[in-house]
Amino acid sequence: MLGAVRVVGWSGGALVLLILLSAGRGFSGAHGYARATIEHSARQVEQQLPTGVRDRKLANDLEEFREEIVQRRAKLNLAAAEQTRLQQLTVELESAIERRSVLLRDAAVAAEPVPEGKGTVLFAGREWSGTQFADELERLTGEQEREQRRLEEQRDALVELEGVLAEGRAVVGEMEDLLRQSESEWQSLQLRREQAGSRRQLLDLVESAGRTGGSAAAEIGRHLEGLRSEVAEAEATNAARGNLRDGQESELSRAARHQDLLERLRRDSADAPVAGL
């Protein structure tokens, strides 16, 4: 019964080992696929797609990659559990072989020539006839040889399984590093994109203000120039009219003075006494 259980255990271990070998070969492929996915997503950032679409695509890619790592970790945990089980079976098999080795050493001692008149052999706490003893010895020897071969196979399987586990852990570790780096770079790129967007909006505002301000300044300049011309023309007209009026007032003043002088002369002539009177 114990032998049957061990055979079943070894078959299960071999099956898991084959699965792990296939998974191990798939690790490199998954790693390459993951790197290609991240690089493809990074290229999409440069394409002319809406920002929300790019972000959702990259977030989905990272989530799928994260789930792939979780699945690989789960397989590694199952393989590690199988490794522990195989190690326990190996220890049990080694113990069984050691116990049988003791019996075989006792059988070698019991197989010494039997004294005449004694047709039985004392072995393993009981008496055996010569034929029974020979059959038991053959059975024990056969089981020992079979379990020795099974032990060697199981040890080889453990060594190979340990190698696959080591390779799998290394690849999964690289995948986790790549995921962390990608997430960190994505966050950094998002921040830089936001900063660049804010700076672009500020530059657009400055350029727009410059264009608007230039047009407004030109319009204001034209209005002021027109107003200057209007004021200068009005002032020149006023000055001309003022000069004309001043000239007219001067002529009137001279005429008035002349008339006044004539009036005084007439009065003086009238008032003067006539000579000889």
Beta strands, then each sheet from edge to edge (+ up, - down):
strand 1: 120-123
strand 2: 126-129
sheet 1: 1+ 2-
end
